[in-house]
Amino acid sequence: MTSDHDMVWRHCAHLGRVLLPLVDQESWRRARRHENLQAWGIDTAAGERMIEIFAALAAHAVALDASLPAAELEALPLKVVADAATGKRDYELLAGLPDTYADDRDGLAVNVFRLYVYKGGQYSHRLTRLSTELRHALLVLAERSPVPSPTCGDVFRRAAEAGLPQ
């Protein structure tokens, strides 16, 4: 049986996975993101994966801070996640993570993020740039939303409507 804590992480990881495909519904956004990543010396595929895991970590940190059970994660406002992406220290995003991950790619990406945090220097600078890109992506989704204060649940519903994998 999966614990509630593990379910919170799974929902947060799902948010990270659907974020960029939803933003990329306007194709020029993907091209702009790729240009930014290349200008910063970040491999495009690796950078996008780091943005995904960054989104999961930010949502997870906010959910833990608020003691949200998995069933209430859908009510988490996107703006709060965006604020955590740039407002929390990188190492704060690593607190309370699961010991194991259902998707090994998540565990690997978290470890890469952890390595960036501990190495500091240029890696810390990359995380700052990625956090800004993540915040931008979350705010783009929020601006597109027909509801005034969109939540993670709104993103999950849009992802389902767009046929993105669950």
Secondary structure, DSSP 8 states (H G I E B T S, - for coil): ---HHHHHHHHHHHHHHHHHHHHTTSHHHHHHHHHHHHHTT--HHHHHHHHHHHHHHHHHHHHHHTT--GGGGGG-BHHHHHHHHHHS-GGGGGTT--SS-SSHHHHHHHHHHHHHHHH-HHHHHHHHHHHHHHHHHHHHHHHH-SSSS-BHHHHHHHHHHTT---
